[in-house]
Amino acid sequence: MCEMAPGKSFGSIESRMQSVGLALEELLVTAQKQDCLTIGIYESAKLLNVDPDNVVLCVLAADDEEDVALKIHFTLLQSFCCDSDITILRVSGVQRLKQLLVAVDANRNQEEHRDLHCILVTNPQADHCRLQEVGTYCQESRRLDQWVPELVLQER
């Protein structure tokens, strides 16, 4: 099911977050198959510098909140994305991202998947229904004064 009716009622916050988490996972896998992902902090910064208009979602992933260098990178990326009207989503569950994105394309160089801390979804014509669901979640979170929405990806 791709459409989420406006104002759709979810049983709980947990089920809502689980639904959005699944939508994000599906979106990332589909985007990777379509070659519409940029993975890595450095690679993402390069793309944002050259072509920010094609970025539709920035996923910042971290399980370790103690890494000061990562916090600085995230702050700079968040600021740039905010100024460029790019939807931002912070997730915990780097291991789950690794499972998803490495499993999708095991033939690619494994080095590409070491830095999963920043993932950009590109290609604005990719009006993937899951992008809409994730975007709606982010908008609703911002309305509740959560500047950068957060989500926990569950390991399987």
PEZI-V126708 format. One record per pair of residues at least 24 apart in sequence whose ideal C-beta (glycine too) atoms are under 10 Angstrom apart, sorted by sequence separation. I is the first residue (numbers start at 1). J is the second residue. D is the distance in Angstrom with one decimal. If there is no record, write none. Layout:
[[I	J	D] [I	J	D]]
This chain:
[[2	26	9.9] [57	81	9.2] [58	82	9.7] [31	56	9.2] [55	80	9.9] [91	116	9.8] [31	57	8.6] [55	81	7.7] [58	84	9.3] [65	92	8.9] [41	69	9.6] [45	73	8.2] [48	76	9.9] [52	80	7.6] [58	86	5.3] [59	87	9.4] [60	88	6.7] [61	89	9.2] [62	90	7.4] [63	91	9.4] [64	92	9.4] [91	119	9.1] [27	56	9.7] [28	57	9.1] [41	70	8.1] [44	73	9.4] [48	77	7.5] [52	81	8.3] [55	84	7.5] [57	86	7.1] [58	87	7.0] [59	88	8.1] [60	89	7.2] [61	90	7.5] [62	91	8.2] [63	92	5.2] [27	57	7.6] [55	85	9.9] [56	86	7.2] [57	87	5.0] [58	88	4.9] [59	89	5.3] [60	90	4.8] [61	91	4.9] [62	92	6.7] [63	93	7.1] [64	94	8.7] [89	119	9.6] [28	59	7.4] [42	73	9.1] [45	76	7.9] [49	80	8.7] [52	83	9.0] [53	84	8.0] [55	86	5.1] [56	87	6.8] [57	88	7.9] [58	89	7.3] [59	90	7.9] [60	91	7.2] [61	92	7.2] [62	93	9.6] [63	94	5.2] [27	59	9.3] [41	73	5.1] [45	77	7.1] [48	80	5.7] [52	84	4.5] [53	85	9.7] [55	87	9.0] [57	89	6.8] [58	90	9.5] [59	91	6.0] [61	93	7.0] [62	94	6.9] [63	95	7.6] [89	121	10.0] [24	57	8.7] [41	74	8.6] [44	77	6.9] [48	81	7.5] [52	85	9.1] [53	86	9.4] [61	94	5.1] [63	96	10.0] [52	86	6.8] [61	95	9.9] [86	120	8.2] [87	121	9.0] [24	59	7.3] [41	76	9.4] [45	80	8.2] [61	96	9.1] [86	121	9.6] [41	77	7.3] [44	80	9.7] [48	84	7.3] [61	97	5.6] [44	81	9.7] [61	98	9.6] [48	86	8.0] [59	97	8.1] [81	120	9.1] [77	117	9.4] [77	118	6.1] [74	117	7.9] [77	120	9.4] [73	117	7.4] [74	118	8.0] [87	131	8.7] [73	118	7.5] [89	134	6.6] [89	135	9.2] [70	117	6.2] [87	134	7.5] [70	118	9.6] [87	135	5.4] [89	137	7.9] [89	138	5.8] [67	117	9.0] [87	137	9.5] [88	138	7.2] [87	138	5.0] [87	139	8.1] [89	141	8.7] [64	117	9.9] [100	153	8.4] [61	115	9.8] [62	116	9.5] [63	117	9.8] [88	142	9.5] [99	153	9.4] [61	116	5.6] [62	117	6.0] [87	142	9.4] [61	117	5.5] [62	118	9.6] [90	146	9.7] [96	152	9.2] [97	153	6.7] [99	155	7.4] [100	156	9.6] [59	116	8.9] [60	117	6.7] [61	118	7.5] [96	153	4.1] [99	156	7.3] [39	97	9.2] [59	117	9.3] [60	118	5.8] [61	119	6.9] [90	148	5.2] [91	149	9.4] [92	150	7.5] [93	151	8.2] [95	153	8.5] [96	154	6.8] [59	118	7.2] [60	119	8.2] [88	147	8.5] [89	148	7.6] [90	149	7.0] [91	150	7.2] [92	151	7.8] [93	152	6.0] [94	153	8.5] [96	155	5.1] [58	118	6.9] [59	119	4.3] [88	148	5.3] [89	149	5.4] [90	150	4.7] [91	151	4.8] [92	152	5.2] [93	153	3.0] [95	155	5.9] [96	156	7.3] [58	119	7.6] [59	120	7.7] [88	149	7.5] [89	150	7.7] [90	151	7.2] [91	152	7.1] [92	153	7.0] [93	154	7.0] [39	101	7.1] [57	119	8.3] [58	120	5.6] [59	121	7.4] [87	149	8.7] [89	151	6.1] [90	152	10.0] [91	153	5.5] [93	155	6.8] [57	120	7.1] [58	121	7.9] [37	101	7.6] [56	120	8.5] [57	121	4.1] [24	89	7.1] [55	120	5.0] [56	121	5.4] [57	122	8.8] [82	147	8.0] [54	120	9.0] [55	121	7.2] [56	122	6.8] [82	148	8.6] [24	91	7.2] [37	104	9.6] [54	121	9.7] [55	122	5.5] [56	123	7.3] [81	148	9.1] [25	93	9.6] [32	100	8.3] [37	105	9.8] [52	120	9.5] [54	122	4.7] [55	123	9.1] [56	124	5.7] [20	89	8.8] [24	93	9.8] [28	97	7.4] [32	101	5.9] [39	108	10.0] [43	112	8.8] [51	120	10.0] [53	122	9.7] [54	123	6.5] [55	124	8.5] [56	125	9.7] [57	126	10.0] [78	147	8.1] [21	91	8.0] [31	101	9.8] [32	102	10.0] [35	105	9.5] [48	118	9.5] [52	122	9.9] [54	124	6.1] [56	126	7.2] [78	148	5.9] [25	96	7.6] [29	100	5.9] [33	104	6.4] [40	111	9.9] [44	115	9.2] [51	122	7.8] [53	124	7.6] [54	125	9.6] [56	127	9.2] [21	93	8.1] [25	97	8.6] [28	100	6.1] [29	101	7.6] [32	104	5.1] [33	105	7.7] [40	112	7.6] [43	115	8.0] [48	120	7.3] [54	126	10.0] [56	128	9.2] [24	97	9.5] [28	101	6.6] [31	104	9.8] [32	105	6.3] [39	112	6.2] [40	113	8.9] [42	115	7.5] [44	117	9.0] [45	118	8.0] [47	120	6.0] [25	99	9.5] [26	100	9.4] [29	103	8.5] [30	104	9.2] [39	113	6.6] [40	114	7.8] [41	115	6.0] [44	118	4.3] [57	131	6.7] [74	148	8.6] [21	96	8.7] [25	100	5.7] [29	104	5.3] [37	112	9.9] [39	114	9.0] [40	115	4.1] [41	116	9.7] [43	118	8.1] [44	119	7.4] [45	120	9.7] [47	122	7.3] [56	131	6.4] [59	134	9.0] [24	100	9.5] [25	101	9.7] [28	104	8.5] [29	105	9.6] [32	108	9.2] [39	115	6.9] [40	116	7.8] [41	117	5.5] [42	118	8.7] [43	119	9.7] [44	120	4.9] [39	116	6.4] [40	117	7.6] [41	118	4.6] [43	120	8.3] [57	134	6.6] [39	117	9.2] [40	118	6.4] [41	119	9.9] [56	134	9.7] [57	135	7.5] [39	118	7.7] [40	119	8.3] [56	135	8.1] [38	118	8.2] [39	119	5.5] [40	120	9.4] [38	119	7.1] [39	120	8.1] [57	138	8.4] [37	119	6.0] [38	120	4.2] [37	120	6.9] [38	121	8.3] [36	120	8.9] [37	121	6.3] [38	122	6.4] [36	121	6.1] [37	122	7.4] [36	122	5.0] [37	123	9.5] [32	119	9.2] [34	121	9.8] [35	122	9.0] [36	123	4.2] [31	119	8.7] [34	122	9.4] [35	123	8.7] [36	124	9.8] [60	148	7.6] [31	120	9.3] [32	121	9.3] [34	123	6.9] [36	125	9.7] [63	152	9.8] [31	121	4.9] [36	126	5.8] [58	148	9.6] [60	150	9.5] [61	151	9.7] [63	153	10.0] [28	119	6.8] [30	121	9.4] [31	122	7.8] [31	123	7.4] [34	126	6.6] [36	128	9.2] [59	151	9.0] [61	153	8.2] [28	121	7.2] [27	121	6.7] [34	128	9.0] [59	153	9.9] [24	119	9.9] [31	126	6.7] [30	126	8.0] [24	121	9.6] [31	128	7.4] [30	128	5.9] [27	126	8.8] [30	129	9.9] [31	130	9.3] [30	130	7.3] [31	131	8.5] [27	128	5.7] [29	130	9.6] [30	131	9.2] [26	128	8.1] [27	129	8.9] [28	130	8.9] [26	129	9.0] [27	130	4.0] [26	130	4.8] [27	131	5.6] [23	128	9.3] [25	130	8.5] [26	131	9.8] [27	132	9.6] [23	129	8.2] [24	130	7.1] [27	133	8.3] [28	134	9.7] [23	130	4.1] [24	131	9.3] [26	133	9.2] [27	134	6.1] [22	130	8.4] [23	131	8.4] [26	134	9.6] [27	135	9.9] [23	132	8.8] [24	133	8.5] [20	130	9.1] [23	133	4.2] [24	134	5.3] [22	133	9.2] [23	134	5.5] [23	135	9.8] [20	133	6.4] [21	134	9.4] [23	136	9.5] [24	137	8.7] [19	133	7.5] [20	134	6.1] [23	137	8.0] [20	136	8.5] [21	137	9.5] [20	137	4.4] [19	137	8.6] [20	138	8.9] [17	137	8.2] [20	140	9.7] [16	137	7.5] [20	141	9.6] [16	140	9.0] [4	129	8.2] [8	133	10.0] [28	153	9.8] [2	128	8.5] [3	129	6.7] [4	130	9.7] [2	129	3.2] [24	151	6.7] [1	129	8.5] [2	130	7.5] [4	132	7.4] [8	136	9.5] [23	151	9.9] [25	153	6.9] [3	132	8.5] [4	133	5.3] [20	149	8.9] [24	153	7.3] [25	154	9.5] [2	132	8.2] [3	133	9.0] [6	136	8.4] [21	151	5.7] [2	133	8.3] [20	151	6.1] [21	152	7.0] [22	153	9.3] [25	156	9.7] [4	136	6.8] [17	149	9.9] [21	153	5.4] [22	154	9.1] [4	137	9.5] [17	150	9.1] [18	151	9.6] [21	154	6.5] [17	151	6.1] [18	152	9.1] [17	152	6.8] [18	153	9.8] [17	153	9.8] [18	154	7.2] [17	154	9.4] [14	152	9.7]]
